[in-house]
Every structure is written in C-alpha cells, then in structure tokens.
Amino acid sequence: MSAPISLNVQLSDRSYPIFIGAGLLTHAEQLTTVLSARKIALITNTIVAPLYADLVIQVAKQKGVQVIEIVLPDGEIHKSLKTIAHIIDVLVANQMGRDDLIVALGGGVVGDMAGFVAACFQRGIGYIQIPTTLLSQVDSSVGGKTGVNHSGGKNLIGAFHQPKAVIIDTSVLRSLPLRELRAGMAEIIKYGMICDISFFCWLEQNVEKLLALESATLAHAIHRSCQIKAGIVARDEHEHGDRALLNFGHTFGHAIETVTAYSTWLHGEAVGAGMMMAATMSLHVGSLSVLDVERLAALLKRFDLRTDAREEVTANAAKEAMSRDKKVKAGKQRFILLRGIGEAYITADYPPAALEATLAAHLG
C-alpha cells in the first residue's frame, strides 16, 4: 500500500485530518490512531455492514474498545427523525457517554445521520467519518454539515458538527455500483465548476481513467475535491458567505429529489441535472457563454449523468419545493450561478424570466 495522502480542515482547536488512500481499512494505521474511546457506536447500513464493518470492529477490539453496531436500512427514504430516534434509543440503552465515539461507516445518508446524532446526543459527542461512496468521500463527509430530511424538503433539520477525522479508503469504491460511482462524479465536477477551471479541464481529459477506478487518478480527484471544500469550510464554517458556493446545482437538485420523494434519483444524479439548470440560468441572465454551458453538458453526458428531469418533475412542483429551500432569505430565492467555468457567484438578483426559461428548458 502506498502512503496515504493527508490534509487538514483548519478550524482552530476543531481542526481535523482527512486521510486518503487505498487500503486504509485493511492496513488500519490511521483508523487505529483515531479510535480513542472507551466505547464506539458503529453506525452503518445493510449494504455496507457485510462488506466492511468487521474491519472496523476488529481494530476497535484490538484496542480494547467496546463496539455497539447499529445497522440501518439502506436508502435516502430512511434519512428521517424516526431513524434518528431509533439510533438514540440504542445509544441510551447501551449507556453511551459524552467521551464515547460515533463512527459513521457508509455513504452520505449514514454520515449525515450519524453526524446529526453526534451533534445532538448529550449536547454533542465526537464522531469519525468513514465514507464508502464516492459522493460522500468528496462532499458530505467533510465540513460538518449533518441532518435529516423532512417531507417538506431535503436536510431541513440539521446542525453543524465537525468530525474528529475523515478516513477515505479509495479501494472500497470497487464494490460500488457503477450508477453510484457516476453519481459521485457530479460532485467532483462541481468543484471545477465553482472555482477551478484547470481541475475541470483535467476532468475532461480523465473521464475514462476515473470510471476505470485508476488508483492515482481517483486519488487526485478526491484529494483536489476535499482540498477545495476544506479551504472553503475553513473560511466560512457556518455558511454565512462563500460556503454557499458549494451548493452549486443543489437548489434545483434538491427540488428534483423532493418532488420525486427521494425514490428514483440518486443525490449526485439530481445535482448533475441541477448544475445543468444553474448553467442554463446563468446563460439566461447573461453571465455565462453558450460554449461553457455546452462543455458542462458534454462532461455530464460522458459520465452518463442526466441533464434534465422533464419526464418526472413539473416546473410548478419544482418552484414549490424550492420555496422551502434553506437558501431562501427575506422571501427571495438565492441561486449559485456562473460567470464562467471556475467562477461561481451567489445572487438573489435575477430576472424572473430567466428562472422561468430555465425551468421550461429542463422540466415538464
């Protein structure tokens, strides 16, 4: 195993490391280092537990750490307060203390819920992220956003609570279904779109290697994504400014997920279509060129990601869902738009006709 890549999320006394490499669960030096508690609650799901839970449990037991395994049903539909209540019931029944630790082993749904429980239980306990999907490795495991969905919208209930560490084992992606791998690529593309045109160009040149899970190429894509996110989070932890740029494509994407009841679209797929809609809206407000819109569309299609939802979501249903989005301020919807690839901006000042034209172009 080659030496892992590491970087830090710089948040003063709450700074934490991100470790990236192949085999980090099998050669568990990093995991051994961060599992420092009397007791851990290992939160995972029915898909991931049979594959990787024993690797974490073995390391914990070698350190004399008691393990409480909580295996949740798989799927975004279970990202709810009902599931959170179940997890907390198990923690209480097992007398988890404030100095104990939660370990999130899974994708974004598991990570978001485990982090939210860690933020709430006994007013906050420590947790570690071990993300097992590409999307969670490059996005949701980093930055401390936690939460659950409500029938009225995605992630409407949540808290900011930073992990103690993030351990990204790239080798687990070989067990990931191709559809989920492609969905995770949408979040990687997002980083190029919002602030790094050279990274976007690099992605255009490396589509085949990424889909083939070529080790060095994949590690670079994950590292650069985490590096960009860590820098933004360090500047704006609680999303009062620049951190909102990370939501590029998410306002439209979350609307697609909400209207379809989290049942037919993976999160990354919805973000991909949402980025395309944000680019189209940027074109309609006059800040983005046709060429840049076409480059984004071409890259999404090379990863087999959809660029519209016209067969499943109507414009009116999307507008209703977006009206409950967290980025609405003073009754005005804010969007993350583009002045060019690598140059995103936040605005609530746009012609209503631009939004209407965007919805008409991509929705039913």
C-alpha positions in Angstrom: 0.0 0.0 0.0 1.4 3.4 -0.9 1.5 6.1 1.7 -1.9 7.9 2.1 -2.4 11.5 1.2 -3.5 13.7 4.0 -4.7 17.2 4.5 -6.3 19.2 7.3 -9.5 21.1 7.7 -8.2 24.2 9.5 -10.7 25.2 12.2 -8.5 26.3 15.1 -9.0 23.8 18.0 -11.5 21.8 16.0 -9.2 21.2 13.1 -9.1 17.6 11.9 -7.3 15.4 9.4 -8.5 13.8 6.2 -6.7 10.6 5.1 -7.0 9.4 1.5 -5.6 6.2 0.1 -6.2 2.6 -1.0 -6.4 0.0 1.8 -6.8 2.3 4.8 -9.3 -0.1 6.4 -7.2 -3.2 5.7 -3.9 -1.5 6.8 -5.5 0.3 9.6 -2.8 2.7 11.0 -5.0 5.8 10.6 -8.1 4.1 12.0 -6.1 2.7 15.0 -4.9 6.2 15.7 -8.3 7.9 15.8 -10.3 5.2 17.6 -9.6 6.6 21.0 -12.6 6.0 23.2 -13.9 3.6 25.8 -16.9 2.7 23.6 -17.9 3.3 20.0 -21.3 3.2 18.2 -20.6 1.9 14.7 -23.4 3.3 12.5 -23.7 1.6 9.1 -26.3 0.1 6.8 -27.4 -3.3 5.5 -25.3 -2.8 2.3 -22.1 -1.7 3.8 -22.1 -3.7 7.1 -21.4 -7.1 5.5 -18.5 -5.7 3.4 -16.6 -3.5 5.9 -18.0 -3.5 9.4 -15.8 -6.3 10.6 -12.6 -4.4 9.6 -13.6 -1.5 11.9 -14.8 -3.9 14.7 -11.5 -5.8 14.6 -9.4 -2.7 15.0 -11.6 -1.5 17.9 -11.4 -4.7 19.7 -7.7 -4.9 19.4 -7.6 -1.6 21.2 -10.0 -2.8 23.9 -12.8 -0.6 22.7 -16.4 -1.9 23.1 -18.4 -1.8 19.9 -22.1 -1.2 19.5 -23.1 -1.9 16.0 -26.2 -0.1 14.6 -27.2 -1.4 11.1 -29.8 0.8 9.4 -31.9 0.1 6.3 -30.3 1.5 3.1 -31.7 4.5 1.2 -32.5 8.2 1.4 -36.1 7.4 2.3 -34.8 6.3 5.8 -33.0 9.6 6.4 -35.6 10.8 8.9 -36.3 11.7 12.5 -37.8 8.2 13.0 -34.4 6.7 12.3 -32.6 9.2 14.4 -34.9 8.3 17.4 -34.0 4.7 16.9 -30.3 5.4 17.0 -30.6 7.5 20.1 -32.7 4.7 21.8 -29.8 2.3 21.1 -27.2 4.8 22.5 -29.2 5.3 25.7 -29.8 1.6 26.2 -26.1 1.0 25.9 -25.2 3.9 28.2 -23.1 5.8 25.7 -21.3 8.6 27.4 -20.0 12.0 26.3 -16.5 10.7 26.0 -17.5 7.9 23.7 -17.4 8.0 19.9 -19.7 7.5 17.0 -18.2 6.0 13.8 -20.1 6.6 10.5 -19.4 3.8 8.0 -21.4 4.3 4.8 -22.5 6.8 2.3 -23.9 10.3 2.7 -27.2 9.2 4.3 -25.3 7.2 7.0 -22.8 10.0 7.5 -25.4 12.8 7.7 -27.5 10.9 10.3 -24.5 9.7 12.4 -23.2 13.3 12.5 -26.6 14.7 13.5 -26.9 12.2 16.3 -23.4 13.1 17.4 -24.4 16.8 17.4 -27.5 16.2 19.5 -26.7 13.3 21.8 -25.7 14.6 25.3 -25.3 18.0 23.5 -22.5 16.8 21.3 -20.1 13.9 21.2 -17.3 13.1 18.9 -17.6 11.2 15.6 -15.4 9.9 12.8 -16.4 9.7 9.1 -15.5 6.6 7.1 -17.3 7.3 3.8 -17.8 4.4 1.4 -19.3 6.1 -1.6 -17.5 8.5 -4.0 -20.1 11.2 -3.3 -19.7 11.0 0.4 -15.9 10.9 0.1 -15.7 14.2 -1.8 -18.6 16.0 -0.2 -20.8 15.1 2.7 -18.1 13.5 4.9 -16.1 16.8 5.0 -17.3 20.1 6.5 -19.5 19.1 9.4 -23.0 19.5 7.8 -25.3 17.0 9.4 -29.0 16.4 9.1 -32.1 14.6 8.1 -34.9 15.2 5.6 -38.4 16.4 6.1 -41.4 15.7 3.9 -41.2 19.4 3.0 -37.6 19.4 1.9 -34.1 17.9 2.0 -31.9 18.4 5.0 -34.3 20.9 6.6 -33.4 19.5 10.1 -29.7 19.5 11.0 -26.7 21.0 12.7 -23.1 21.9 12.0 -20.9 19.4 13.9 -17.4 18.7 12.7 -15.9 15.2 12.8 -12.7 14.2 14.6 -11.3 12.7 11.4 -12.2 11.5 7.9 -10.8 8.3 6.6 -11.2 7.8 2.9 -10.3 4.3 1.6 -10.5 4.5 -2.2 -10.4 0.7 -2.5 -13.9 0.4 -1.2 -15.2 2.1 -4.4 -14.5 -1.1 -6.3 -17.6 -2.6 -4.6 -19.7 0.5 -5.5 -22.3 0.0 -8.3 -21.4 1.9 -11.4 -24.5 4.1 -11.2 -23.4 5.3 -7.7 -19.9 5.9 -9.0 -21.2 8.0 -11.8 -23.4 10.0 -9.4 -20.4 10.8 -7.2 -18.6 12.3 -10.2 -21.2 15.1 -10.3 -20.0 16.4 -7.0 -16.4 16.3 -8.3 -17.4 18.2 -11.4 -19.0 20.8 -9.1 -15.6 21.7 -7.6 -14.2 22.5 -11.0 -17.3 24.5 -12.0 -17.3 26.7 -8.9 -13.6 27.7 -8.5 -11.1 25.7 -10.5 -11.2 25.7 -14.3 -7.9 23.8 -14.5 -9.4 21.0 -12.5 -12.5 21.0 -14.8 -10.1 20.7 -17.8 -8.3 17.8 -16.1 -11.6 16.0 -15.6 -12.4 16.4 -19.2 -9.1 14.6 -20.0 -9.5 11.8 -17.5 -13.1 10.5 -17.7 -12.1 7.0 -18.8 -9.4 6.6 -16.1 -11.8 7.8 -13.4 -14.6 5.4 -14.5 -12.0 2.6 -14.6 -11.0 3.5 -11.0 -7.4 4.1 -11.9 -5.9 4.5 -8.5 -3.7 7.6 -8.8 -6.2 9.4 -11.0 -9.0 8.7 -8.5 -6.9 9.7 -5.5 -6.1 13.0 -7.2 -9.7 13.8 -8.0 -10.8 13.0 -4.4 -7.8 15.0 -2.9 -8.5 18.1 -5.0 -12.2 17.9 -4.2 -11.5 17.7 -0.5 -8.9 20.3 -0.7 -11.3 22.8 -2.3 -14.0 22.0 0.2 -11.7 22.2 3.2 -10.5 25.6 2.1 -14.0 27.0 1.8 -15.2 25.5 5.1 -12.1 26.9 6.9 -13.2 30.4 5.6 -16.9 30.0 6.2 -17.8 27.1 8.5 -21.4 28.0 9.1 -22.3 29.2 5.5 -22.7 32.9 6.1 -20.9 33.6 2.8 -18.6 31.6 0.4 -19.7 28.2 1.7 -23.0 28.6 -0.1 -21.0 28.2 -3.4 -20.7 24.5 -2.5 -24.5 24.3 -3.2 -24.0 24.9 -6.9 -26.7 22.9 -8.6 -28.2 21.8 -5.3 -31.2 24.2 -5.2 -32.5 22.6 -8.4 -31.2 19.2 -7.5 -32.9 19.1 -4.1 -36.2 20.2 -5.7 -35.9 17.2 -8.0 -35.2 14.8 -5.1 -38.1 16.3 -3.0 -40.7 16.2 -5.8 -39.7 12.5 -6.6 -39.8 11.6 -2.9 -36.1 10.5 -2.9 -37.2 7.4 -4.7 -35.9 7.5 -8.3 -32.9 9.8 -8.3 -29.6 9.4 -6.5 -28.4 12.6 -4.9 -25.5 13.0 -7.3 -27.7 12.5 -10.3 -30.0 15.2 -9.1 -27.1 17.5 -8.5 -25.8 16.8 -12.1 -29.2 17.9 -13.5 -29.3 20.8 -11.1 -25.8 22.0 -12.2 -27.0 22.0 -15.8 -30.1 24.0 -14.8 -27.9 26.5 -12.9 -25.7 26.8 -16.0 -28.7 27.4 -18.2 -30.0 30.1 -15.8 -26.6 31.7 -15.9 -26.9 31.8 -19.7 -30.3 33.4 -19.5 -29.1 36.1 -17.1 -26.2 36.8 -19.5 -23.3 35.8 -17.3 -22.3 32.6 -19.0 -21.4 31.7 -22.6 -23.1 29.0 -24.7 -19.7 27.3 -25.1 -19.4 26.9 -21.3 -22.9 25.5 -21.0 -22.1 23.0 -23.8 -18.8 22.0 -22.1 -20.7 21.2 -18.8 -23.4 19.3 -20.7 -20.8 17.3 -22.6 -18.9 16.3 -19.5 -22.0 15.3 -17.6 -23.1 13.1 -20.5 -19.7 11.4 -20.7 -20.3 10.3 -17.1 -23.8 9.2 -18.2 -25.5 11.8 -16.0 -28.9 13.3 -16.8 -29.2 17.0 -17.7 -33.0 17.3 -17.3 -35.9 15.9 -15.3 -38.7 16.7 -17.7 -40.4 13.3 -17.5 -40.7 13.4 -13.7 -40.8 16.9 -12.4 -43.0 19.8 -13.4 -41.9 23.5 -13.2 -44.7 24.3 -10.7 -43.7 21.4 -8.4 -40.1 22.4 -8.5 -40.9 26.0 -7.7 -43.0 24.9 -4.7 -40.1 22.7 -3.5 -37.6 25.5 -4.0 -39.7 27.9 -2.0 -38.8 25.9 1.1 -35.1 25.7 0.3 -32.7 26.7 3.1 -31.1 29.4 0.8 -34.3 31.4 0.7 -33.7 34.7 2.6 -36.2 37.5 3.1 -38.6 35.6 0.9 -36.1 35.7 -2.0 -34.6 32.6 -3.6 -30.9 32.7 -3.9 -29.0 30.8 -6.6 -25.4 29.9 -7.3 -24.7 30.9 -10.8 -21.6 31.2 -13.1 -19.6 33.9 -14.7 -17.6 31.2 -16.4 -16.3 27.7 -15.6 -14.4 28.1 -12.3 -16.1 31.3 -11.3 -19.4 30.9 -9.3 -21.3 33.6 -7.5 -24.3 33.9 -5.2 -27.2 36.1 -6.2 -30.8 36.8 -5.4 -30.9 39.4 -8.1 -32.1 37.8 -11.4 -34.9 38.4 -13.8 -37.9 36.1 -13.1 -38.0 35.3 -16.8 -34.5 33.7 -16.5 -35.8 31.2 -13.9 -38.9 30.5 -15.9 -36.9 29.8 -19.1 -34.6 27.5 -17.1 -37.5 25.5 -15.7 -39.1 25.3 -19.1 -35.9 24.0 -20.7 -35.3 21.2 -18.2 -38.6 20.2 -16.6 -42.0 19.2 -17.7 
